[in-house]
Amino acid sequence: MGSYQAQPALERIAKIEVFDEGCEAHQALEQIANKWTILIIFALTQGTKRYSELQRQIKGISPKMLIQNLRNLERCGLVNRTVYPVVPPQVEYSLTSLGESLVEPLAVLGEWAYQHIEDIKTAYDSYLDT
């Protein structure tokens, strides 16, 4: 049953040369496929946030990792960075329309992870026991 459901996805992926580093889709995945990017996007679905709000919300992310990922998301056109001319400078981050288009696919991935927490834990524990 699982392979039947996966078939349409496999057919779609087969049309893209995603395994080739020269493929633009491969390069796009490289920019967005990490846990910090996903968590930042999820946080920004709640609305515009300041750097400090993101840092408090995303547990475990270092300041360096947060700023690197925010800059990368801005470069990729997924996040807007707005600087207000006040002292000290106030910076806010929000999703662009392109970033908003990524929310649904990431939500599906997040839901899958949530639904399979126990399966993953069981597999992980079994692996450690061998």
N, C-alpha and C positions, 0 to 999 in steps of 0.2 A: 504494500500500500504506500509506504514512504517513497519508494522510487517512482511510483506512478504520479504522485503529487509533485515531485521534484522535476519531472520531465519537462514541463513547459519552461521552468526556470533554466534548466540546462540548455535547452534549445536557444533561449534568449542569450545566455552567456556565450554559447558557442559562436554566435554571430559577431561577437566582439573579441578582438585579439588581446584580451585582458592579461594574459600571461606574458606578453611581449613588453619589455620595459619601454620600448619605443612607442607603444600604443598610448594615445592620449587618455583613454579610459583608465589604463594602468596608472598613469601619472596622477590622474584625478583621485583615484582610490588611495594612492600613497599620501595625498594631502589630507584626506578626511578619515582614514581608517585607523584611528587610535582611540583608546578609552577616554583620553582627556578631551579630544574634539567632540566626541559624542556627549560627554557630560556637560561641556560648555554649551553646546547647541540645546540640550535639554533645559539647562538653566535659563537660557535666553528665550525659550518659548514662553516663559512666565512674564516676559516683558524686559524693557531696558534695565540694565544693571550697571552699577559702578564696579570697578575692579575689586574693591574691598568686599562688596557683596558676593561677587563670584568666588573670591577666595574663601570666604566664610562658608558658602554653600557647598563647594566642591571639596569635600574632606580628602586630605592626603596629597593634594596638588601643591607643589612648591611654587613660590613666587616666580622663579625663573621659568618653570614649565608653563605656568599660566600665561605669562606675558609672551613666551615663544608661540604658544598655541593661538592666542588671540591675534598676534601679528600675522601668523600664517593664515588664519581664517579671514582676516581683513584682506590680505594679498589675494586670496582665492575668491573674494567677492561674496563671502558668506556672512560676514559680520561688518557692521558699520561702527566706526569709532568716531565719537563726537567729543571734541575738546571745547570746553567753555572758557572764555577769557577772564577767569577770576583768579585770585591769589588765595590759596594755592590752586593750581589748575584742577578743574574738575573734568574727569573723563568718563563717558558712558558708552556702553556697548549694547548693540541691538542687532537682531537678525535682519539681513537684507531679504528681498523677495526670493533670491536664489537660496539663501540659508533656510528660509521658511519652507522651500520646496524639498529640503532634505529631512524635515521633521518627520513626515509620515514613514519613509523607509526606515529611519532610525527607531521610530516607535515600534515598528514591527520587530526589529531586531531586539529591542529592549523587552518587549512582551515575550518573545521566544525565550530569551535568557531567564526571565522570571518564571515562565511555565516549566522550565527544565532545570531549575536549581537543584532539586533533589537528585535527578538523573546524573547531573554533572558531579555532584558531591559523591554519589555512590560509585561512579566510574573512577573518580580520582582516588577515593579510599581503596578501592579494589586494586588499582594500579600500584599504590604505595605498599600494599600487602604482598605483592608478588616479588 
